[in-house]
Amino acid sequence: MTGLEKLQSIGAHKIFETTHIAKKFVEDILNKRFSSMSKIQFMGFISILEREYSIDLHELQEEYFKSSGTEDVKGKEPFVVSKQDETDEKSVNKNAYIFVGVLILAALFMLFKPESTPEEEPKAEIVLELKASLIENELNNSTIEKAKLNLNSLGGDKLLVVKEEIVVEPVHTSKFEIAPRSNLWIGIVDLDTFKRTQKMSSKSFELDPDKEWLLVMGHGFVNFEVNGEEKKYKDERKVWFAYENGSLSKLTRSEYKEKNRGKAW
């Protein structure tokens, strides 16, 4: 029994009650009336049905793309899918100003300026050590870790030594951003837990760049920003991706299923 035959045996009303896909769209899918649905709607419905009933509707997708009813149809009834909570990451520009050293040097010069006489020249040694560490952590928070001043008066010729050291650590630039160029259904699999979420979005959003992900999308008109590198795709059909070890790669359907424990979604 094919996936479509299984759906036909269940019936449109029962599928509507289980998936909440509008009944008229379920009936159109069961009867292969594709002209009532846009590409985005159709691919979203197929993904939900494959997931809910553990079936393969790849052949039905091929028929859809070969049919004459693949143009977007405006004004169609939208459907509702679960949405993943989006995490808005805040970026803050910070500036650190270090001028304490200059003020201290000026004060020390005035304080220890000698009053010379023909008989005796004053002897003093001033050691000034100023060290400031500017550290930017992975959330781009700039702080001055420490500022330390040590003064010692020693015998010998007058000597002024200034040591200034600034240490700046590299900014953490890891980023994994998905930017659909039109409204797009996206299935997301966390490879650590194999937890699945899905969403419809035309706005860009970010996933944790330190984790690994599998992605399945209703179409491939989408851009990515991966750790500072921009990737652009243009594909009318369903596409699959893997984000692993900080890099993004496009997959075939069979490669995706292999990584996803044999599941098409």
C-alpha positions in Angstrom: 0.0 0.0 0.0 1.4 3.4 -1.0 1.4 6.4 1.3 -1.4 8.0 -0.7 -3.5 4.8 -0.5 -3.0 4.7 3.2 -4.3 8.3 3.5 -7.3 7.5 1.3 -8.2 4.6 3.5 -8.1 6.8 6.6 -10.3 9.4 5.0 -10.3 13.2 4.8 -12.3 13.9 7.9 -10.2 11.8 10.2 -7.0 13.3 8.8 -8.4 16.8 9.3 -9.2 16.0 13.0 -5.7 14.6 13.6 -3.5 17.2 11.6 -5.8 20.3 11.6 -5.1 20.7 7.9 -8.2 22.3 6.4 -10.5 19.5 5.2 -10.8 20.9 1.6 -7.0 20.8 1.2 -6.9 17.2 2.5 -9.6 16.2 0.0 -7.7 18.0 -2.8 -4.5 16.1 -1.9 -6.3 12.7 -1.8 -7.8 13.4 -5.2 -4.7 15.0 -6.6 -6.3 18.3 -7.2 -3.2 20.4 -6.9 -4.4 23.7 -8.4 -5.9 24.9 -5.2 -2.6 25.0 -3.3 0.6 27.0 -3.7 4.0 25.3 -3.6 4.6 26.4 0.0 1.2 25.1 1.2 1.6 21.8 -0.6 5.1 21.1 0.7 4.0 22.0 4.2 1.0 19.7 4.1 3.1 16.8 2.7 5.7 17.2 5.5 3.0 17.1 8.2 1.3 14.0 6.6 4.6 12.1 6.3 5.5 12.8 9.9 2.1 12.1 11.3 1.5 8.8 9.5 5.1 7.6 9.0 4.6 7.4 5.2 6.5 8.4 2.1 4.7 10.8 -0.3 7.7 11.3 -2.6 5.8 10.1 -5.7 2.9 12.4 -4.9 5.4 15.3 -4.8 6.8 14.4 -8.2 3.2 14.4 -9.6 2.6 17.8 -8.1 5.7 19.3 -9.8 4.8 17.7 -13.1 1.3 19.0 -13.1 0.2 22.4 -14.4 -1.0 23.6 -11.1 2.3 24.6 -9.5 1.9 28.4 -9.7 1.3 30.2 -6.4 -2.4 30.8 -5.8 -3.1 34.0 -3.9 -5.7 34.3 -1.2 -5.6 30.6 -0.1 -6.5 29.7 3.5 -3.4 29.4 5.6 -2.6 26.4 7.9 -1.1 26.4 11.3 2.0 24.5 12.4 3.9 24.5 15.6 6.4 27.2 16.0 9.8 27.1 17.7 10.5 29.8 20.2 12.8 32.2 18.6 15.6 33.5 20.6 16.5 37.1 19.9 20.2 37.5 20.3 21.2 41.0 21.5 24.3 42.6 20.2 25.8 45.5 22.2 28.6 47.8 21.0 31.0 48.7 23.7 34.0 50.9 23.9 36.7 50.9 26.6 38.8 54.0 27.2 42.1 53.7 29.0 43.6 57.0 30.1 44.5 56.3 33.7 48.2 55.8 32.8 48.6 59.3 31.4 47.0 60.9 34.5 49.2 58.8 36.8 52.4 59.7 34.9 51.6 63.4 35.1 50.9 63.2 38.9 54.1 61.2 39.5 56.2 63.7 37.6 54.9 66.6 39.7 55.2 64.7 43.0 58.8 63.4 42.5 60.3 66.4 40.7 63.7 66.9 42.4 65.0 70.3 43.8 68.7 70.2 42.9 71.6 71.9 44.7 75.3 72.3 43.6 76.4 70.1 46.5 74.0 67.2 46.1 71.7 65.7 43.4 68.7 63.8 44.7 68.6 60.1 44.0 65.4 58.2 43.4 64.0 55.3 41.4 60.4 55.1 40.5 59.0 52.0 39.0 55.6 52.2 37.5 53.9 49.1 36.1 50.5 49.6 34.4 48.8 46.6 33.0 45.2 46.6 31.5 43.5 43.6 30.0 40.7 44.1 27.6 38.7 40.9 27.2 35.7 40.3 25.0 33.8 37.2 25.8 31.6 35.2 23.4 28.6 37.5 23.9 30.8 40.6 22.9 30.8 42.0 26.4 33.8 44.3 26.8 35.3 44.7 30.3 38.6 46.0 31.7 39.8 43.1 33.8 42.3 44.9 35.9 44.4 48.0 36.3 47.3 47.7 38.8 49.8 50.3 40.0 52.9 49.5 42.1 55.3 52.3 43.3 58.6 51.6 45.0 61.3 54.2 46.0 64.8 52.7 45.8 68.3 54.2 46.1 70.4 55.0 43.0 70.2 57.3 40.1 66.8 58.7 39.2 65.0 56.4 36.8 61.4 56.4 35.4 60.3 53.2 33.9 56.8 52.9 32.3 55.5 49.5 31.1 52.1 49.4 29.4 50.6 46.2 28.0 47.2 45.8 26.4 45.9 42.3 25.7 42.9 41.9 23.4 41.4 38.5 22.8 39.7 37.7 19.5 35.9 38.3 19.2 33.8 35.1 19.2 32.2 35.2 15.7 30.3 31.9 15.5 26.9 32.4 13.8 24.4 30.2 12.1 21.6 32.3 10.5 18.8 31.1 8.2 17.2 33.8 5.9 14.3 32.7 3.7 13.8 34.8 0.6 10.0 34.0 0.8 7.6 32.3 3.2 9.1 28.9 3.9 8.3 25.8 5.9 11.3 24.5 7.8 11.7 21.3 9.7 14.5 21.3 12.3 16.2 18.3 14.0 18.5 18.7 17.0 21.2 16.1 16.4 22.0 15.9 20.1 18.5 14.8 21.1 16.8 14.2 17.7 14.0 16.5 18.9 12.0 17.9 16.0 10.5 21.3 15.6 8.9 23.1 12.6 8.0 26.6 11.6 6.7 28.8 8.7 8.7 32.0 8.4 9.8 34.6 5.9 12.1 36.3 8.4 15.6 35.4 9.2 16.4 33.6 12.5 19.4 32.0 14.2 20.2 28.6 15.6 22.9 27.8 18.1 26.1 27.6 16.1 27.8 25.4 18.7 25.2 22.6 18.2 24.6 20.3 15.2 21.4 20.4 13.1 19.4 18.7 10.3 17.1 20.9 8.2 14.4 20.0 5.7 12.7 22.8 3.7 9.7 23.0 1.5 11.8 24.9 -1.1 15.3 26.0 -1.5 15.0 29.8 -2.0 17.0 30.6 1.1 20.3 32.2 2.3 22.5 31.2 5.1 25.2 32.9 7.1 27.6 30.4 8.5 30.4 31.8 10.7 30.8 34.9 8.6 30.4 33.1 5.2 27.2 33.7 3.2 25.6 30.8 1.2 22.8 31.3 -1.3 20.5 28.5 -2.7 17.8 28.6 -5.4 15.7 25.4 -5.7 12.0 25.1 -6.3 11.9 21.6 -4.8 12.3 20.2 -1.3 15.8 20.5 0.0 17.8 19.0 2.9 20.8 20.3 4.8 23.2 19.3 7.7 25.0 21.7 9.9 27.9 19.8 11.5 31.2 20.9 13.0 30.5 24.5 12.2 29.9 24.0 8.5 26.8 23.6 6.3 26.3 21.0 3.6 23.5 20.1 1.2 22.2 16.6 1.4 20.2 14.2 -0.8 17.0 12.7 0.6 18.7 9.4 1.3 21.7 11.0 3.1 19.2 13.0 5.3 17.3 9.9 6.2 20.6 8.1 7.1 21.5 10.9 9.5 18.0 11.1 10.9 17.7 7.5 12.0 15.9 6.5 8.8 13.2 9.1 9.0 12.3 11.4 6.1 11.3 14.1 8.6 
